[in-house]
Amino acid sequence: MKRILESVAVVVLAVLVSGVLLAQSNPYIGTWKLNTAKSRFSLAPAPKELTQTFEAHGDGVKVSTEGTAADGSHTAYSYMANYDGKDNPVSGTGAPGGADTIALKRLNPNITESTWRKAGKVVRTARSVVSDDGKVRGVTSRGTDPNGLPGRDLIVFDKQ
């Protein structure tokens, strides 16, 4: 019985340590707040505020986003995704381009690419880069505006 308890304790400790190591190796983990002064929006009006929280989740991340849209409405959406390029559901309101799925690819520890889809059609692509010091994240997003014209946003987040 003692040997079983020791084995269980080792497994639990290994899982906890691997989660901490994954979080340390992923500079996205943490809370990020939109810096409106440094951001430029052309795909949609700039939100009044936006906060994103990234948590380690298996081989990927769990992301929760909350904010206030330009019109004053509350937005909140979330997703869990691995960095495998496969579509994952997005739930809530206010996702970029009204997307209902996202696919993530990790190019290196500080750079990820995402593809946002609505009903299977790509509505937005983005490249996210975390600075070497881990304090700033820039997202270059391409898609179409509400009139169907192509555009690009540069969204800057500061780590909290």
C-alpha positions as CSV (number, residue, x, y, z in Angstrom):
1,M,0.0,0.0,0.0
2,K,2.8,2.4,0.9
3,R,4.5,1.7,-2.5
4,I,1.2,2.6,-4.3
5,L,0.9,5.8,-2.4
6,E,4.5,6.7,-3.2
7,S,3.9,6.0,-6.9
8,V,0.7,8.1,-7.0
9,A,2.6,10.9,-5.3
10,V,5.4,10.8,-7.9
11,V,2.9,10.8,-10.8
12,V,1.0,13.8,-9.3
13,L,4.3,15.7,-8.7
14,A,5.4,15.0,-12.3
15,V,2.1,16.3,-13.7
16,L,2.4,19.5,-11.6
17,V,6.0,20.1,-12.5
18,S,5.4,19.5,-16.2
19,G,2.5,22.1,-16.1
20,V,4.8,24.7,-14.5
21,L,7.5,24.0,-17.0
22,L,5.1,24.3,-19.9
23,A,3.9,27.6,-18.6
24,Q,7.5,28.8,-18.2
25,S,8.3,27.7,-21.8
26,N,5.3,29.5,-23.2
27,P,5.6,33.3,-23.0
28,Y,1.9,33.7,-23.9
29,I,0.8,32.4,-20.5
30,G,-0.6,35.1,-18.3
31,T,-2.9,38.1,-18.6
32,W,-2.6,40.6,-21.5
33,K,-4.4,44.0,-21.7
34,L,-5.0,45.9,-24.9
35,N,-2.9,49.0,-25.4
36,T,-5.2,51.2,-27.5
37,A,-2.7,54.0,-28.0
38,K,-0.2,51.7,-29.8
39,S,-2.8,49.7,-31.7
40,R,-4.3,50.4,-35.2
41,F,-7.6,49.0,-36.3
42,S,-9.1,48.9,-39.9
43,L,-11.0,45.7,-39.8
44,A,-13.5,46.8,-37.2
45,P,-13.8,49.8,-34.8
46,A,-11.3,49.7,-31.9
47,P,-12.7,48.2,-28.7
48,K,-12.8,50.4,-25.7
49,E,-11.0,47.7,-23.7
50,L,-9.9,44.1,-24.1
51,T,-8.2,41.7,-21.7
52,Q,-7.0,38.2,-22.7
53,T,-5.9,35.5,-20.3
54,F,-3.8,32.6,-21.5
55,E,-3.5,29.4,-19.4
56,A,-1.5,26.3,-20.2
57,H,-3.8,23.4,-21.3
58,G,-2.2,20.1,-22.4
59,D,-0.1,20.8,-25.5
60,G,-1.8,24.1,-26.1
61,V,-3.6,27.0,-24.4
62,K,-7.0,28.0,-23.0
63,V,-7.7,31.6,-23.9
64,S,-10.4,33.8,-22.3
65,T,-11.1,37.2,-23.7
66,E,-13.3,39.9,-22.2
67,G,-13.8,43.5,-23.2
68,T,-16.0,46.4,-24.2
69,A,-16.7,46.9,-27.9
70,A,-16.6,50.3,-29.6
71,D,-20.4,50.5,-29.2
72,G,-20.2,49.8,-25.5
73,S,-21.5,46.3,-25.6
74,H,-19.8,43.6,-23.5
75,T,-17.7,40.9,-25.4
76,A,-16.5,37.6,-24.0
77,Y,-15.2,34.6,-25.9
78,S,-13.0,31.7,-25.2
79,Y,-11.3,28.7,-26.7
80,M,-9.0,25.8,-26.0
81,A,-6.6,24.8,-28.7
82,N,-3.4,22.9,-29.3
83,Y,-0.7,24.2,-31.7
84,D,-1.5,21.6,-34.3
85,G,-3.3,23.6,-37.0
86,K,-6.6,21.9,-36.3
87,D,-9.9,23.8,-35.9
88,N,-11.2,24.2,-32.3
89,P,-14.5,25.8,-31.3
90,V,-14.8,29.4,-30.1
91,S,-17.6,30.2,-27.8
92,G,-19.1,33.5,-26.7
93,T,-19.5,36.8,-28.4
94,G,-17.0,39.2,-30.0
95,A,-14.6,36.8,-31.6
96,P,-12.7,38.4,-34.5
97,G,-14.8,38.3,-37.7
98,G,-17.5,36.5,-35.8
99,A,-15.5,33.3,-36.0
100,D,-16.7,30.1,-34.6
101,T,-13.4,28.2,-34.8
102,I,-9.7,28.8,-34.5
103,A,-6.7,26.9,-35.5
104,L,-3.3,27.6,-34.0
105,K,0.3,26.9,-35.2
106,R,3.4,27.7,-33.1
107,L,6.3,28.7,-35.3
108,N,8.7,29.2,-32.3
109,P,8.2,29.9,-28.6
110,N,7.4,33.6,-29.2
111,I,5.4,33.4,-32.5
112,T,2.1,31.8,-33.3
113,E,-0.2,31.9,-36.3
114,S,-4.0,31.6,-36.0
115,T,-6.7,31.0,-38.6
116,W,-10.2,32.1,-37.6
117,R,-13.2,30.6,-39.5
118,K,-16.9,31.2,-39.5
119,A,-19.0,28.3,-40.9
120,G,-15.8,26.8,-42.4
121,K,-14.8,30.0,-44.3
122,V,-11.6,31.9,-43.3
123,V,-12.6,35.3,-41.9
124,R,-9.3,36.3,-40.3
125,T,-5.6,35.2,-40.1
126,A,-3.2,36.5,-37.5
127,R,0.4,36.4,-36.5
128,S,1.1,37.0,-32.8
129,V,4.6,37.8,-31.5
130,V,5.7,38.1,-27.9
131,S,8.7,40.4,-27.4
132,D,12.0,38.9,-26.1
133,D,11.4,40.4,-22.7
134,G,7.9,38.9,-22.5
135,K,6.2,42.2,-21.7
136,V,4.6,43.1,-25.1
137,R,2.6,41.1,-27.6
138,G,1.9,42.3,-31.1
139,V,-0.8,40.8,-33.3
140,T,-1.0,41.5,-37.0
141,S,-4.4,40.5,-38.2
142,R,-5.7,40.3,-41.8
143,G,-9.2,39.9,-43.0
144,T,-12.1,41.9,-44.4
145,D,-14.0,44.7,-42.9
146,P,-17.8,44.8,-42.6
147,N,-18.0,46.2,-46.2
148,G,-16.0,43.2,-47.5
149,L,-12.8,45.3,-48.1
150,P,-9.5,43.8,-47.2
151,G,-7.8,45.3,-44.2
152,R,-5.1,44.8,-41.5
153,D,-5.1,45.5,-37.8
154,L,-2.0,45.8,-35.6
155,I,-3.1,45.1,-32.0
156,V,-0.7,45.6,-29.1
157,F,-1.1,44.0,-25.7
158,D,0.9,44.7,-22.5
159,K,1.5,41.8,-20.1
160,Q,-0.1,42.4,-16.7
